[in-house]
Amino acid sequence: MAHYAFLDETNIVTEVITGIDETELIEGLDTETWYGNFRGQVCKRTSYNGNIRYNYAGIGYTYDPIDDAFIAPMPECGHDCLILNNKKRWECADCEAIALQSWTTA
């Protein structure tokens, strides 16, 4: 069992599904290609434990093809000094917090 994220034309995650194991082929195609063709969207595998693509994808996350990473929407912590750290997570120097999925986003 593996998890897959579907992306819209701007690389925003629109849905995350549970699918077959990533080592299996479907009609001779790797799972990302097959699911993508079936849905007519780009499909990228994602991992709960962050073993690939830095973060588990969620609806509204952005896929960065350059760094091959899923990035959460920028949180609103009330400060203007948010940066994206080397783990592809938002970090605020003012409140010394690391943005997690539990932060409220607009």
N, CA, C and O atoms as CSV, one atom per row, in Angstrom:
chain,resi,resn,atom,element,x,y,z
A,1,MET,N,N,0.848,-1.172,0.000
A,1,MET,CA,C,0.000,0.000,0.000
A,1,MET,C,C,0.894,1.236,0.000
A,1,MET,O,O,1.881,1.308,0.733
A,2,ALA,N,N,0.535,2.193,-0.825
A,2,ALA,CA,C,1.270,3.454,-0.909
A,2,ALA,C,C,0.261,4.583,-1.068
A,2,ALA,O,O,-0.920,4.337,-1.314
A,3,HIS,N,N,0.726,5.817,-0.928
A,3,HIS,CA,C,-0.142,6.989,-1.039
A,3,HIS,C,C,0.314,7.842,-2.218
A,3,HIS,O,O,1.505,7.968,-2.501
A,4,TYR,N,N,-0.675,8.423,-2.893
A,4,TYR,CA,C,-0.405,9.190,-4.109
A,4,TYR,C,C,-1.165,10.513,-4.064
A,4,TYR,O,O,-2.313,10.576,-3.625
A,5,ALA,N,N,-0.499,11.560,-4.526
A,5,ALA,CA,C,-1.110,12.893,-4.575
A,5,ALA,C,C,-1.353,13.267,-6.030
A,5,ALA,O,O,-0.489,13.071,-6.885
A,6,PHE,N,N,-2.540,13.809,-6.303
A,6,PHE,CA,C,-2.860,14.316,-7.632
A,6,PHE,C,C,-2.695,15.827,-7.634
A,6,PHE,O,O,-3.081,16.512,-6.687
A,7,LEU,N,N,-2.109,16.339,-8.726
A,7,LEU,CA,C,-1.792,17.763,-8.831
A,7,LEU,C,C,-2.607,18.424,-9.927
A,7,LEU,O,O,-2.903,17.812,-10.953
A,8,ASP,N,N,-2.971,19.688,-9.699
A,8,ASP,CA,C,-3.618,20.452,-10.768
A,8,ASP,C,C,-2.535,21.056,-11.667
A,8,ASP,O,O,-1.350,20.760,-11.511
A,9,GLU,N,N,-2.947,21.885,-12.588
A,9,GLU,CA,C,-2.013,22.453,-13.572
A,9,GLU,C,C,-1.011,23.429,-12.960
A,9,GLU,O,O,-0.039,23.799,-13.619
A,10,THR,N,N,-1.228,23.853,-11.711
A,10,THR,CA,C,-0.278,24.752,-11.035
A,10,THR,C,C,0.493,24.036,-9.933
A,10,THR,O,O,1.095,24.680,-9.074
A,11,ASN,N,N,0.477,22.695,-9.957
A,11,ASN,CA,C,1.189,21.850,-8.990
A,11,ASN,C,C,0.633,21.923,-7.574
A,11,ASN,O,O,1.364,21.700,-6.609
A,12,ILE,N,N,-0.650,22.232,-7.444
A,12,ILE,CA,C,-1.320,22.215,-6.149
A,12,ILE,C,C,-1.989,20.849,-5.973
A,12,ILE,O,O,-2.634,20.348,-6.894
A,13,VAL,N,N,-1.834,20.252,-4.795
A,13,VAL,CA,C,-2.433,18.951,-4.511
A,13,VAL,C,C,-3.946,19.102,-4.401
A,13,VAL,O,O,-4.448,19.921,-3.630
A,14,THR,N,N,-4.668,18.293,-5.191
A,14,THR,CA,C,-6.127,18.331,-5.175
A,14,THR,C,C,-6.737,17.141,-4.450
A,14,THR,O,O,-7.878,17.203,-3.992
A,15,GLU,N,N,-5.970,16.051,-4.347
A,15,GLU,CA,C,-6.482,14.853,-3.686
A,15,GLU,C,C,-5.304,13.940,-3.348
A,15,GLU,O,O,-4.303,13.913,-4.064
A,16,VAL,N,N,-5.433,13.202,-2.259
A,16,VAL,CA,C,-4.451,12.189,-1.875
A,16,VAL,C,C,-5.202,10.881,-1.691
A,16,VAL,O,O,-6.224,10.833,-1.006
A,17,ILE,N,N,-4.685,9.808,-2.314
A,17,ILE,CA,C,-5.352,8.510,-2.238
A,17,ILE,C,C,-4.397,7.435,-1.717
A,17,ILE,O,O,-3.179,7.609,-1.714
A,18,THR,N,N,-4.974,6.345,-1.287
A,18,THR,CA,C,-4.217,5.146,-0.982
A,18,THR,C,C,-4.313,4.242,-2.202
A,18,THR,O,O,-5.402,3.991,-2.717
A,19,GLY,N,N,-3.160,3.755,-2.658
A,19,GLY,CA,C,-3.149,2.912,-3.850
A,19,GLY,C,C,-2.289,1.689,-3.640
A,19,GLY,O,O,-1.896,1.367,-2.519
A,20,ILE,N,N,-2.005,1.014,-4.734
A,20,ILE,CA,C,-1.192,-0.196,-4.636
A,20,ILE,C,C,0.260,0.173,-4.365
A,20,ILE,O,O,0.671,1.319,-4.546
A,21,ASP,N,N,1.014,-0.801,-3.935
A,21,ASP,CA,C,2.417,-0.605,-3.601
A,21,ASP,C,C,3.181,-0.044,-4.799
A,21,ASP,O,O,2.949,-0.448,-5.939
A,22,GLU,N,N,4.074,0.872,-4.535
A,22,GLU,CA,C,4.808,1.559,-5.599
A,22,GLU,C,C,5.737,0.649,-6.388
A,22,GLU,O,O,6.202,1.036,-7.460
A,23,THR,N,N,6.019,-0.543,-5.889
A,23,THR,CA,C,6.895,-1.460,-6.613
A,23,THR,C,C,6.139,-2.288,-7.647
A,23,THR,O,O,6.761,-2.964,-8.466
A,24,GLU,N,N,4.811,-2.245,-7.624
A,24,GLU,CA,C,3.993,-2.995,-8.575
A,24,GLU,C,C,3.797,-2.196,-9.860
A,24,GLU,O,O,3.845,-0.966,-9.859
A,25,LEU,N,N,3.581,-2.909,-10.940
A,25,LEU,CA,C,3.261,-2.282,-12.223
A,25,LEU,C,C,1.786,-2.489,-12.511
A,25,LEU,O,O,1.194,-3.490,-12.108
A,26,ILE,N,N,1.207,-1.537,-13.208
A,26,ILE,CA,C,-0.174,-1.664,-13.675
A,26,ILE,C,C,-0.119,-1.542,-15.191
A,26,ILE,O,O,0.281,-0.506,-15.724
A,27,GLU,N,N,-0.518,-2.590,-15.875
A,27,GLU,CA,C,-0.484,-2.614,-17.342
A,27,GLU,C,C,0.890,-2.209,-17.860
A,27,GLU,O,O,1.003,-1.522,-18.875
A,28,GLY,N,N,1.928,-2.639,-17.157
A,28,GLY,CA,C,3.299,-2.374,-17.581
A,28,GLY,C,C,3.828,-0.993,-17.220
A,28,GLY,O,O,4.959,-0.661,-17.576
A,29,LEU,N,N,3.041,-0.182,-16.523
A,29,LEU,CA,C,3.452,1.183,-16.162
A,29,LEU,C,C,3.704,1.274,-14.659
A,29,LEU,O,O,3.095,0.550,-13.872
A,30,ASP,N,N,4.617,2.178,-14.271
A,30,ASP,CA,C,4.791,2.441,-12.845
A,30,ASP,C,C,3.522,3.100,-12.326
A,30,ASP,O,O,2.742,3.664,-13.094
A,31,THR,N,N,3.326,3.025,-11.027
A,31,THR,CA,C,2.055,3.469,-10.441
A,31,THR,C,C,1.780,4.959,-10.643
A,31,THR,O,O,0.643,5.334,-10.927
A,32,GLU,N,N,2.798,5.817,-10.503
A,32,GLU,CA,C,2.564,7.255,-10.699
A,32,GLU,C,C,2.067,7.536,-12.116
A,32,GLU,O,O,1.137,8.319,-12.308
A,33,THR,N,N,2.683,6.900,-13.095
A,33,THR,CA,C,2.288,7.110,-14.495
A,33,THR,C,C,0.879,6.583,-14.743
A,33,THR,O,O,0.059,7.261,-15.363
A,34,TRP,N,N,0.595,5.361,-14.254
A,34,TRP,CA,C,-0.720,4.782,-14.501
A,34,TRP,C,C,-1.815,5.605,-13.851
A,34,TRP,O,O,-2.795,5.951,-14.511
A,35,TYR,N,N,-1.669,5.930,-12.556
A,35,TYR,CA,C,-2.691,6.729,-11.874
A,35,TYR,C,C,-2.856,8.092,-12.550
A,35,TYR,O,O,-3.977,8.575,-12.709
A,36,GLY,N,N,-1.751,8.704,-12.942
A,36,GLY,CA,C,-1.817,9.998,-13.626
A,36,GLY,C,C,-2.569,9.918,-14.939
A,36,GLY,O,O,-3.411,10.767,-15.229
A,37,ASN,N,N,-2.267,8.894,-15.741
A,37,ASN,CA,C,-2.973,8.705,-17.014
A,37,ASN,C,C,-4.453,8.430,-16.795
A,37,ASN,O,O,-5.302,8.955,-17.516
A,38,PHE,N,N,-4.763,7.597,-15.789
A,38,PHE,CA,C,-6.148,7.230,-15.505
A,38,PHE,C,C,-6.971,8.450,-15.105
A,38,PHE,O,O,-8.127,8.582,-15.507
A,39,ARG,N,N,-6.377,9.340,-14.316
A,39,ARG,CA,C,-7.089,10.520,-13.818
A,39,ARG,C,C,-6.928,11.750,-14.699
A,39,ARG,O,O,-7.687,12.710,-14.567
A,40,GLY,N,N,-5.950,11.732,-15.594
A,40,GLY,CA,C,-5.694,12.910,-16.427
A,40,GLY,C,C,-5.047,14.032,-15.632
A,40,GLY,O,O,-5.195,15.205,-15.974
A,41,GLN,N,N,-4.332,13.675,-14.573
A,41,GLN,CA,C,-3.613,14.635,-13.734
A,41,GLN,C,C,-2.230,14.084,-13.449
A,41,GLN,O,O,-2.007,12.876,-13.530
A,42,VAL,N,N,-1.305,14.964,-13.116
A,42,VAL,CA,C,-0.002,14.512,-12.657
A,42,VAL,C,C,-0.200,13.834,-11.310
A,42,VAL,O,O,-0.955,14.321,-10.468
A,43,CYS,N,N,0.479,12.710,-11.108
A,43,CYS,CA,C,0.381,11.961,-9.871
A,43,CYS,C,C,1.780,11.771,-9.301
A,43,CYS,O,O,2.703,11.391,-10.022
A,44,LYS,N,N,1.937,12.035,-8.011
A,44,LYS,CA,C,3.219,11.866,-7.323
A,44,LYS,C,C,2.993,11.061,-6.055
A,44,LYS,O,O,2.025,11.279,-5.327
A,45,ARG,N,N,3.902,10.127,-5.803
A,45,ARG,CA,C,3.817,9.340,-4.576
A,45,ARG,C,C,4.192,10.219,-3.395
A,45,ARG,O,O,5.019,11.122,-3.521
A,46,THR,N,N,3.583,9.952,-2.248
A,46,THR,CA,C,3.877,10.691,-1.033
A,46,THR,C,C,4.021,9.688,0.109
A,46,THR,O,O,3.558,8.553,-0.001
A,47,SER,N,N,4.648,10.090,1.183
A,47,SER,CA,C,4.956,9.163,2.261
A,47,SER,C,C,4.623,9.777,3.617
A,47,SER,O,O,5.021,10.904,3.914
A,48,TYR,N,N,3.882,9.015,4.443
A,48,TYR,CA,C,3.534,9.481,5.788
A,48,TYR,C,C,4.766,9.846,6.607
A,48,TYR,O,O,4.754,10.828,7.348
A,49,ASN,N,N,5.817,9.064,6.475
A,49,ASN,CA,C,7.000,9.299,7.307
A,49,ASN,C,C,8.019,10.230,6.661
A,49,ASN,O,O,9.111,10.406,7.201
A,50,GLY,N,N,7.693,10.825,5.528
A,50,GLY,CA,C,8.573,11.800,4.900
A,50,GLY,C,C,9.820,11.202,4.266
A,50,GLY,O,O,10.800,11.915,4.050
A,51,ASN,N,N,9.803,9.903,3.962
A,51,ASN,CA,C,10.962,9.284,3.331
A,51,ASN,C,C,11.216,9.792,1.924
A,51,ASN,O,O,12.346,9.758,1.436
A,52,ILE,N,N,10.167,10.262,1.277
A,52,ILE,CA,C,10.317,10.844,-0.057
A,52,ILE,C,C,9.600,12.183,-0.084
A,52,ILE,O,O,8.601,12.378,0.609
A,53,ARG,N,N,10.104,13.082,-0.869
A,53,ARG,CA,C,9.478,14.383,-1.122
A,53,ARG,C,C,9.240,15.196,0.152
A,53,ARG,O,O,8.289,15.973,0.230
A,54,TYR,N,N,10.098,15.014,1.134
A,54,TYR,CA,C,10.165,15.801,2.373
A,54,TYR,C,C,8.954,15.684,3.289
A,54,TYR,O,O,9.111,15.351,4.464
A,55,ASN,N,N,7.755,15.948,2.787
A,55,ASN,CA,C,6.552,16.007,3.614
A,55,ASN,C,C,5.436,15.179,2.989
A,55,ASN,O,O,5.369,15.021,1.770
A,56,TYR,N,N,4.564,14.655,3.844
A,56,TYR,CA,C,3.376,13.979,3.337
A,56,TYR,C,C,2.476,15.030,2.694
A,56,TYR,O,O,2.199,16.069,3.293
A,57,ALA,N,N,2.027,14.758,1.491
A,57,ALA,CA,C,1.197,15.721,0.768
A,57,ALA,C,C,-0.179,15.837,1.395
A,57,ALA,O,O,-0.737,14.856,1.885
A,58,GLY,N,N,-0.715,17.038,1.374
A,58,GLY,CA,C,-2.072,17.293,1.812
A,58,GLY,C,C,-2.771,18.156,0.780
A,58,GLY,O,O,-2.114,18.826,-0.017
A,59,ILE,N,N,-4.076,18.147,0.786
A,59,ILE,CA,C,-4.819,18.989,-0.147
A,59,ILE,C,C,-4.415,20.441,0.094
A,59,ILE,O,O,-4.401,20.911,1.231
A,60,GLY,N,N,-4.090,21.135,-0.977
A,60,GLY,CA,C,-3.661,22.526,-0.882
A,60,GLY,C,C,-2.150,22.696,-0.823
A,60,GLY,O,O,-1.652,23.813,-0.960
A,61,TYR,N,N,-1.417,21.615,-0.622
A,61,TYR,CA,C,0.049,21.694,-0.639
A,61,TYR,C,C,0.521,21.959,-2.059
A,61,TYR,O,O,-0.198,21.684,-3.020
A,62,THR,N,N,1.721,22.490,-2.190
A,62,THR,CA,C,2.333,22.725,-3.486
A,62,THR,C,C,3.420,21.689,-3.715
A,62,THR,O,O,4.187,21.371,-2.806
A,63,TYR,N,N,3.485,21.167,-4.926
A,63,TYR,CA,C,4.583,20.280,-5.298
A,63,TYR,C,C,5.640,21.127,-5.990
A,63,TYR,O,O,5.347,21.811,-6.970
A,64,ASP,N,N,6.863,21.084,-5.486
A,64,ASP,CA,C,7.998,21.802,-6.068
A,64,ASP,C,C,8.806,20.803,-6.892
A,64,ASP,O,O,9.508,19.966,-6.323
A,65,PRO,N,N,8.719,20.873,-8.238
A,65,PRO,CA,C,9.418,19.892,-9.068
A,65,PRO,C,C,10.940,20.056,-9.066
A,65,PRO,O,O,11.659,19.103,-9.367
A,66,ILE,N,N,11.428,21.220,-8.738
A,66,ILE,CA,C,12.874,21.436,-8.704
A,66,ILE,C,C,13.490,20.695,-7.529
A,66,ILE,O,O,14.499,20.008,-7.687
A,67,ASP,N,N,12.890,20.829,-6.353
A,67,ASP,CA,C,13.395,20.148,-5.163
A,67,ASP,C,C,12.706,18.813,-4.905
A,67,ASP,O,O,13.048,18.113,-3.951
A,68,ASP,N,N,11.730,18.452,-5.755
A,68,ASP,CA,C,10.964,17.219,-5.601
A,68,ASP,C,C,10.391,17.140,-4.187
A,68,ASP,O,O,10.628,16.179,-3.455
A,69,ALA,N,N,9.628,18.180,-3.822
A,69,ALA,CA,C,9.139,18.311,-2.450
A,69,ALA,C,C,7.687,18.781,-2.420
A,69,ALA,O,O,7.247,19.555,-3.270
A,70,PHE,N,N,6.951,18.290,-1.410
A,70,PHE,CA,C,5.629,18.828,-1.104
A,70,PHE,C,C,5.794,19.876,-0.012
A,70,PHE,O,O,6.466,19.644,0.993
A,71,ILE,N,N,5.170,21.040,-0.225
A,71,ILE,CA,C,5.305,22.155,0.711
A,71,ILE,C,C,3.909,22.591,1.149
A,71,ILE,O,O,3.030,22.835,0.323
A,72,ALA,N,N,3.724,22.684,2.465
A,72,ALA,CA,C,2.439,23.112,3.023
A,72,ALA,C,C,2.172,24.564,2.642
A,72,ALA,O,O,3.109,25.319,2.382
A,73,PRO,N,N,0.904,24.961,2.607
A,73,PRO,CA,C,0.604,26.377,2.391
A,73,PRO,C,C,1.261,27.223,3.489
A,73,PRO,O,O,1.422,26.770,4.623
A,74,MET,N,N,1.631,28.438,3.139
A,74,MET,CA,C,2.268,29.319,4.121
A,74,MET,C,C,1.278,29.618,5.247
A,74,MET,O,O,0.175,30.102,4.991
A,75,PRO,N,N,1.663,29.333,6.482
A,75,PRO,CA,C,0.760,29.583,7.609
A,75,PRO,C,C,0.695,31.058,7.967
A,75,PRO,O,O,1.552,31.845,7.565
A,76,GLU,N,N,-0.313,31.419,8.714
A,76,GLU,CA,C,-0.445,32.785,9.205
A,76,GLU,C,C,-0.186,32.772,10.702
A,76,GLU,O,O,-1.093,32.517,11.495
A,77,CYS,N,N,1.047,33.047,11.083
A,77,CYS,CA,C,1.383,33.048,12.506
A,77,CYS,C,C,1.359,34.470,13.069
A,77,CYS,O,O,1.552,34.673,14.268
A,78,GLY,N,N,1.121,35.450,12.198
A,78,GLY,CA,C,1.069,36.832,12.653
A,78,GLY,C,C,2.373,37.587,12.462
A,78,GLY,O,O,2.464,38.760,12.823
A,79,HIS,N,N,3.384,36.937,11.899
A,79,HIS,CA,C,4.671,37.578,11.664
A,79,HIS,C,C,4.997,37.566,10.175
A,79,HIS,O,O,4.488,36.739,9.419
A,80,ASP,N,N,5.857,38.501,9.768
A,80,ASP,CA,C,6.227,38.607,8.358
A,80,ASP,C,C,7.542,37.911,8.019
A,80,ASP,O,O,8.017,38.026,6.889
A,81,CYS,N,N,8.134,37.199,8.956
A,81,CYS,CA,C,9.474,36.654,8.741
A,81,CYS,C,C,9.486,35.136,8.565
A,81,CYS,O,O,10.404,34.464,9.037
A,82,LEU,N,N,8.482,34.598,7.895
A,82,LEU,CA,C,8.460,33.162,7.632
A,82,LEU,C,C,9.474,32.804,6.560
A,82,LEU,O,O,9.602,33.498,5.552
A,83,ILE,N,N,10.191,31.713,6.787
A,83,ILE,CA,C,11.127,31.198,5.781
A,83,ILE,C,C,10.855,29.708,5.601
A,83,ILE,O,O,10.303,29.049,6.483
A,84,LEU,N,N,11.248,29.202,4.459
A,84,LEU,CA,C,11.137,27.783,4.183
A,84,LEU,C,C,12.473,27.146,4.542
A,84,LEU,O,O,13.490,27.457,3.923
A,85,ASN,N,N,12.484,26.256,5.539
A,85,ASN,CA,C,13.758,25.692,5.982
A,85,ASN,C,C,14.221,24.565,5.061
A,85,ASN,O,O,13.563,24.258,4.068
A,86,ASN,N,N,15.353,23.954,5.395
A,86,ASN,CA,C,15.929,22.924,4.525
A,86,ASN,C,C,15.129,21.619,4.532
A,86,ASN,O,O,15.404,20.721,3.736
A,87,LYS,N,N,14.149,21.509,5.418
A,87,LYS,CA,C,13.247,20.354,5.421
A,87,LYS,C,C,11.939,20.675,4.699
A,87,LYS,O,O,10.987,19.895,4.730
A,88,LYS,N,N,11.913,21.842,4.047
A,88,LYS,CA,C,10.738,22.295,3.295
A,88,LYS,C,C,9.528,22.499,4.200
A,88,LYS,O,O,8.398,22.162,3.848
A,89,ARG,N,N,9.804,23.063,5.383
A,89,ARG,CA,C,8.742,23.424,6.327
A,89,ARG,C,C,8.879,24.901,6.656
A,89,ARG,O,O,9.986,25.434,6.745
A,90,TRP,N,N,7.739,25.553,6.834
A,90,TRP,CA,C,7.748,26.969,7.167
A,90,TRP,C,C,8.229,27.154,8.600
A,90,TRP,O,O,7.863,26.396,9.499
A,91,GLU,N,N,9.056,28.177,8.793
A,91,GLU,CA,C,9.627,28.457,10.103
A,91,GLU,C,C,9.546,29.964,10.346
A,91,GLU,O,O,9.772,30.768,9.441
A,92,CYS,N,N,9.221,30.328,11.581
A,92,CYS,CA,C,9.110,31.734,11.935
A,92,CYS,C,C,10.165,32.071,12.982
A,92,CYS,O,O,10.160,31.504,14.075
A,93,ALA,N,N,11.064,32.986,12.654
A,93,ALA,CA,C,12.121,33.379,13.586
A,93,ALA,C,C,11.546,34.176,14.762
A,93,ALA,O,O,12.072,34.095,15.872
A,94,ASP,N,N,10.481,34.941,14.535
A,94,ASP,CA,C,9.908,35.758,15.599
A,94,ASP,C,C,9.256,34.920,16.696
A,94,ASP,O,O,9.432,35.201,17.881
A,95,CYS,N,N,8.523,33.920,16.314
A,95,CYS,CA,C,7.841,33.126,17.337
A,95,CYS,C,C,8.531,31.776,17.556
A,95,CYS,O,O,8.059,30.948,18.334
A,96,GLU,N,N,9.631,31.570,16.875
A,96,GLU,CA,C,10.449,30.363,17.020
A,96,GLU,C,C,9.625,29.099,16.893
A,96,GLU,O,O,9.864,28.116,17.593
A,97,ALA,N,N,8.672,29.129,16.014
A,97,ALA,CA,C,7.824,27.970,15.792
A,97,ALA,C,C,8.090,27.390,14.416
A,97,ALA,O,O,8.439,28.108,13.479
A,98,ILE,N,N,7.927,26.118,14.311
A,98,ILE,CA,C,7.980,25.476,13.005
A,98,ILE,C,C,6.550,25.158,12.617
A,98,ILE,O,O,5.800,24.539,13.372
A,99,ALA,N,N,6.197,25.593,11.434
A,99,ALA,CA,C,4.822,25.421,10.968
A,99,ALA,C,C,4.541,23.953,10.689
A,99,ALA,O,O,5.271,23.292,9.949
A,100,LEU,N,N,3.486,23.463,11.285
A,100,LEU,CA,C,3.032,22.111,11.036
A,100,LEU,C,C,1.647,22.172,10.425
A,100,LEU,O,O,1.059,23.247,10.312
A,101,GLN,N,N,1.132,21.041,10.038
A,101,GLN,CA,C,-0.169,21.009,9.393
A,101,GLN,C,C,-1.265,21.552,10.292
A,101,GLN,O,O,-2.327,21.935,9.800
A,102,SER,N,N,-1.037,21.592,11.586
A,102,SER,CA,C,-2.084,22.047,12.501
A,102,SER,C,C,-2.271,23.571,12.492
A,102,SER,O,O,-3.262,24.078,13.017
A,103,TRP,N,N,-1.302,24.312,11.884
A,103,TRP,CA,C,-1.465,25.762,11.814
A,103,TRP,C,C,-2.597,26.083,10.873
A,103,TRP,O,O,-2.823,25.371,9.894
A,104,THR,N,N,-3.300,27.136,11.161
A,104,THR,CA,C,-4.406,27.580,10.313
A,104,THR,C,C,-3.844,28.311,9.115
A,104,THR,O,O,-2.961,29.157,9.250
A,105,THR,N,N,-4.360,27.983,7.939
A,105,THR,CA,C,-3.945,28.675,6.714
A,105,THR,C,C,-5.155,29.348,6.100
A,105,THR,O,O,-6.296,28.928,6.292
A,106,ALA,N,N,-4.873,30.399,5.360
A,106,ALA,CA,C,-5.977,31.133,4.715
A,106,ALA,C,C,-6.281,30.523,3.376
A,106,ALA,O,O,-7.176,30.991,2.672
